[in-house]
Each structure stands twice: as structure tokens, then as C-alpha cells.
Amino acid sequence: MGGYAGFAAPDEVLEDGALTAGEKRDTLKHWLAATARRARSAAPPERAPLERLAIELAAAIEAVEIGRPLRHVWRHDEIEGRRKTG
């Protein structure tokens, strides 16, 4: 699926210690907008993973905004049934 701005998954944005909460929120919102644009023009088989990523991004944005612990945020690789290898 690829990533955004050097991040492979939304949880990596949340874990980044160099970003402020506002920078994390802005990065996630830009990623969500890019994902939504891509989903609109994607073929149906490609659209479902993008829609799941959009849900994960929205959950990550909410986590930043309300200060929810990271463990409550869905991970895209878990949704897809894959584990990250590195």
C-alpha cells in the first residue's frame, strides 16, 4: 500500500518523538486527504484497503486529539492480516 512522508503506518506517526501533537495531527490529516483522493479514483479491488487505511488514519487523528494511548489505535498491517517485518 505504501506510506506517507516516510511513515509506513499511522502508528509510526503517533510514536514519532520528534513531532508535536499538532504536527502529528496535521501529518495524519494530510495522509487521510491523500488516501481519500486516491480511493475515489481507485478500482473496487484497490478501494477496500484504502478505505480501511482511512479508518485507521481517522482513529489515529482522534487518538492525537484526545490523547488516547497508542495501544487503542488499529494498525493497518493487523487489519490486512500481515505483520511488519522490519
Steps between C-alpha positions, in 0.01 A plus 500: 500500500790732564531769758505874533778750577739222598251325729387147417196500731302753705629357828851600393384862489355464850824347628727767349661684789619792289152616395268710713138393540401767248754379247382142547138606450586703188705216350220251562236737357705558184552124465125445544420759232747339259355156574144623441599655165671178397202286609256706290682411179604145595349187351273311744762236596746777586241714679433270798855513644503877454170529686640289786809723510272805514327351806837439664613854423180645646553295817859625523385861457248449778771349719715811455209734564381335821832362619394135482780248565654349188391144582139592411580597143451244224804402299468471123726194483277321754186592308657358187607185686869570456778561747766758449838344442730787560 
